[in-house]
Amino acid sequence: MQFSRYALTLTALLAAEAVSAQVQPPPVGNPTSPPPAAPAPAPAPAAPTKSAPYGGGLKMNLSPDGSKYVRILLWTQVYARYTENNTGTLRAPGVPKSSQVDFGLRRSRMVVMAQLNPRFLVYTHLGINNQNAVSGGVAPTTDGKKPQFFIHEAVTEYKVNKYLSLGAGLHYYNGISRLTNASTTSILPMDLPLTNFPTIEQTDQFARWLGIYAKGRIGKFDYRVAMDDAFLTNQASNPLSLGTTTGGVSTGTGVANYNPQNTSHVYQGYFSYNFLEPEANLLPYTQGTYLGTKRVFSIGTGFLYNKDAMYSRTAGSAVAVTPGVAADPFGTIATNKHDMVMLGFDAFYDVPLDTASRTAITLYGVYYNYNMGPNHVRFVGAENPGYGASALRGNAVPLSGTGGVFYGQVGFLLPKNTLGAKARLQPYIAYQHANYEGLKNSAGDTQGVNITDAGLNVLLDGHNAKVTINYRARPDFTNLNDVQYRPEISLQTQVFL
């Protein structure tokens, strides 16, 4: 009991001492006290981050994993150009012009695509082409105002398995060659030769077709095949336009043209084998140059077949024409029908050369064999600066015809920092040689078509922002006995978002 009292007293004393220690102020000027802490420095502002590489369009994910999305692509190509015109060109009604500087929109387009899941794809491609102050508008050859904003492609596609996808609509899955399926945003030279689109705006809609297609890849082998309707064409044409009329007699010329009664399907395909890295094939557009980002070596072959696509009248065949009397020339004037058969064989090589300097080379070559009926030749000029309906006006050259065509291009991506850190330089040259049986001089000799382009791409942000300067030597076929070469100098700006 007495021990307990001692324990309680000791505990009380210890507790009182502890309380006294907690409230007792520290001694002033104690040399062992640590100095007060210095205030923390203000945080340094974050360094600006480098902009992320462009990812190919505005993509809006509709699902957390990105398997459902909507994607928008936009691009515009603007020309400033000096052109020495073909002989006899008018710039306005009754105003001949031997040359001029003009400006225009070569292309201004948009693609909207959506994917519900990896099996379903839908996309629409819209835009305008070839507008200048003279042509490309509502009346394409004589009015440059208010060009038609039209649908280039409208496609739905279903992926059957990893080897096969099926699609339908207004599509760009063409045959013949790689260049017939070319992307217009990654062209190596300033523009495509257009010979790669031999039926453009005749039996197709601006190199697009209404039909069905199948595409896919098996290992390193890529394929695309299509069955399409041929658009009705030359509806103002009839068998009389296949001849010359003098003194009430129409005489056939033996020159084929597009058959306005063509109702046959168009069959086409392109097949390629890639020896190095595979290329993207979600969309139909083939790359023109990879700027050293891939190693690609592809060889390919393609075709297009359309039964009775062309027609002609036998040279020298004559029929009487009664002025003022309505007649059915399709029923009364004999014509010959011709199948359209087009073949292409090509190779594409695009690889980096030196990883340190980031140089790269691009090579492409293609041979076309076109059978479009006897002596057929068609003239076209891109964004033509000439006024009127003459086929030879402005900058027109032979676009297609019955015969053979070789086209090749080579480009070299110069070392980085050649022009400083803000841009890359890519000089190139392209050459086309064609022999069309319908281009003969008075001696009966075929006049070859030779077109040379040489230029320089100034790549400010790859293909997404670039400026191209191009020189072209263009043949003027106004006089087949004296073909002259006319210069064109063009400056193109391209922005692709």
Secondary structure, 3 states (H helix, E strand, C coil): CHHHHHHHHHHHHHHHHHHHHHHCCCCCCCCCCCCCCCCCCCCCCCCCCCCCCCCCCEEEECCCCCCCEEEEEEEEEEEEEEEECCCCCEEECCEECCEEEEEEEEEEEEEEEEEEECCEEEEEEEEEEEEECCCCCCCCCCCCCCCCCEEEEEEEEEEEECCEEEEEEEECCCCCCCHHHECCCCCCCCCCCCCCCCCCCCCCECCEEEEEEEEEEECCEEEEEEEEECCCCCCCCCHHHHEEEECCEEEECCCCEECCCCCCEEEEEEEEEECCCCCCCCCCCECCCCCCCCCEEEEEEEEEEEEEEEEECCCCCEEECCCCCCCCHHHHCCCEEEEEEEEEEEEEEEEEEECCCCEEEEEEEEEEEEECCCCCEEEECCCCCCECCCCCCCCCEEEEECEEEEEEEEEEECCCECCECCCEEEEEEEEEEEEECCCECCCCCECCEEEEEEEEEEECCHHHEEEEEEEEEEEECCCCCCCEEEEEEEEEEEEEC
